[in-house]
């Protein structure tokens, strides 16, 4: 088994779970959503959403505010239960599982809000997830010089890298990153993108929500464009950028209901992260 990020992440064999019928389901290790619906008080945050994130590949979700991007992550990771539809991870139907149960399957996420324990040190935040790999993660992310600093006193960029480190030490099979480069300076953003690339090279599936198209362009993922809770288009960024309808949705205000959906899209943001090693 080879490793990346100083031994923090290892290549994961995929073990199917016997006796679980997933029908058409996911290929081994793929993360699949089938006909997902989620309504918040009449606001349709996700509508008949079907998509696949391949194992060991890099994907990016783009779309305007209110498109349903964060609600999608919340559904996948168990913070929000869908009204209907299924979430499949490999051979396992994970629909309706609690966040800590999804985490045990190997699906880990970060949040727009870093959600750290602000009264603990940077290193202790990593140790909560895994005592074994905490120092390796801190070293690879350039956090050792501030490892004993109280996290609440750190600059935002350092907090963001700490949150990434906490996700990495759990050795995920699939990592969901919610706007990983937002608020970062150029150096920290470059380190974040380098780490994301290494993860994909090590067969860790990575999906990021990203508004900065320069980041998407550099990472060259498979891109999925959401609009009003639906999958509107997908392909490479080069393919999508030339489409007038995608440009109108991504840069314009195609529908006033996006403002209402934006509030629903933030549902679950204040939930605590499930990162404790089990």
N, C-alpha and C positions, 0 to 999 in steps of 0.2 A: 504493500500500500504506500503510494507516494503521498507527499504532503505539500502544503502551501501555507504561506503566512507563518513561517517559523514553526511548523508543526501544529499550528492551531487547527487547521482543517485537513481532513484526510479524505481520500476517495472512498465513497460509500457504495458497497454492493446493495442492490435493491432486493428486498425480501418481500415477495407477495404474501398476503394473508389468506390462508385457505378458508374456504367456506363463505367468502364474501362475493356475492354476485354483483358485478358492476356493469353487466350488460355490454354495450358497445365500449363503454368505459375508457380508461386511460391506458396507453402503452406504459410499459414498465417505467415507473419513476416520473411520468408526465403529470402535470397538474392541470386538471380539466374542470371547467364549469359547464354544466348542462342546463339550459333554460332557466337561469336564475332570475327570480323576481323579488324585489324588495320595495315595499311601500311604507312611507312615513306620513301618516295622517293625511292620505290623499295625494301626497307627492311621490311620484314613481321614481325612486332613486336608481333602480336597476330594472330593465325591462327585457324579458326573454333573452337574457345574456348567455351566449354560448361561446366559449373560447378555450384554447389550449395553449399552455406554456410548456414547451418541450424540456425534458430533463437534460441538465448539463448545458443548456443554451441560455443566451442573454436576450431578454425581452424588455421592451419599454412601453409604458402606457402614457399616451398623451391625450390632451383634451382640455377644453376650457373649464373654469371653475364651475362646479355643479354637474360635471359630466358623470359622476358616480365613481370616480377613481378610488377614493379612500373608502367608500362604502364597499367596493369590491374587495379591497384588502381586508376589511373588517369581516366580511362574510367568509373569506377563505380561512382566516385565522381564528374564527369562532367568537369574535366580539359582537357580531351581529348575526342573528339567525335569519336565513332567507325565508320568504313566505312560501316559495316553492322552488323546485329545481334541486340539483345535486352538485356537490363538490367532491371530486375524485382525486386522490393522490396515489399514483401507482395503482395497485389493486385494491385500495381501501376507499370505501365511501366514508368521507369524513364530515358529511353534512350534519350540522347540529352538535358536533363535538365542542367541548369547552376549550378555551384557549390553551390551557396547560396540556390537554390531550392532543391537540393539533401540534403543539410544540414537541411532544414526545415522538410524534410521527416523523419529525425532522423538518417541519416547516416553521421558519423563524422570520420575524419582521422587525423593522425599525419604524419609528413614528416621525411625523413632522415635528412634533414636540418631543424632545429627546427622552423625557420620562426617566431621568436618572434619580438615584437617591442622593440628593444634594448635600446632605450632611455627612456622607461617607466620602472617602478618598476615591480618586480615579481608579486605582488598582482594586480597591474593595468592591467597587461597582462591577468590575470584571469577575472578581472572585465569587460573587453571588451566583453568577451563571456557571462558573467552573473554576475551581481552585487549581486544577491541573494545568490549564492552558492560559491562565490570566497573564502571567508575565511575558510569555511569548507574544501574545496579542499586543500587549502594551509596547513591546520592543518594536514589532513590525509596523505599528502605526505611529511610532515616534512619541509615545506617551510616557516613556520611562522617566524623563526629566521632571515630569509633573505627577508621577504616579502616586505620591503621598499627599498631593494637594487636595483640599476639600473641593469636591466637584462643583458645588454651588458658587465657588469663587473663580472658576475657570472661564476663559473666553468661550464664546459660543462655538467656535470652530473646534476647540478641544473637547467640549462636551459632545459635539456631534460625532467626533472620532471615537470617543469613549463609548457612545451608544452603538456604533458599528462594531467596536471590539467586543462588547458584551454579546452581540449577536453571533460573532464569529466563534467565540470560545465554546458555544454549544454545538459546534460542528454540524451545521445544518445541511440537509440534502437539498433544500430549496429556500432561498432567501428573498424576502420581499422588502424593498427599500423605498420608503415614502419620501420623495424629494431629497435624496441623499446629499446633493451639493448645495442646496439652498443655504445662504448665509455664510458660506465658506469663502475664504480668500483663495487666490489662485493656487498657492502651494498646497493647501489642505484639499482643495477640489481635485488637484492632480493626483494626490495620494489616494483619495477616495476612488477615483476612476481606475487607477492602477490596481487597486485591490479588487475591484469589481471584475476587471479583466482576468486577473489570476483565478478568481473563483470559477468563472466560466471555463477556463482552461483545465480546471481540476474536476470538471463534470458536476459542479454544483449549479443547479438551476437558479438563475437570478432574474427577477423581474423588478424594474424600478418605475416609479411614477416620477416623471420629470417634465418641468415646464421649460427648462433651458435647452433649446434645440441644438445649441453648440455642443452640449454634453452628449446628447443623443447622436449627433453627427459623428463625434469622435469615437464613441463606443460601438457604433454600427450594429445595433441590435435589430431584432425583428420588432417592428413597431405596430402597436394596436391603438387606434384612435377611437375614443369613446365620445359620445354626444348624447345627453339626456338619458343616460343609463343604457344605451345601446352600443353595440360594436358597429361603428360607422364605416371604418375602413381599416385595412391592415396591409403590411408590406414593408419594404425598406423605406427609410426616410426620403431617399432620393425619389422613390416612386410616389410617395404621398405629397411631397412638397410641390410637385407640379400640378396637383389637382386643385381646381378652383373651388370645388365644394369643401375640401378639407381646409384650404386657406380661409374660407369664409367662416367656418366653424371655429377654427383654432384661434384666429386673430380677431374675428368679429363678434357680434352679439346676435347670433342666429335666432334666439328664442328667449323671450322674457322669462319663461318658466325655468330657465337655467338659474335665475336668481333664487327661486324657491328651492330648487334642487340642491343648491350650494349649501343651504343650511342642513339639509338631510345628509349630504355627503360628509359632514363633519361628525355625524353620529358615531360615538364610540371613541372619539379622540381622547377623552379624559379617562378611558379605562386604563388600569395599570397593566404594564407589560408582563407577560408570563415568560420569565427567563431563568428561573431557578433550576439548577441542574437536578435531574431526577433519574 
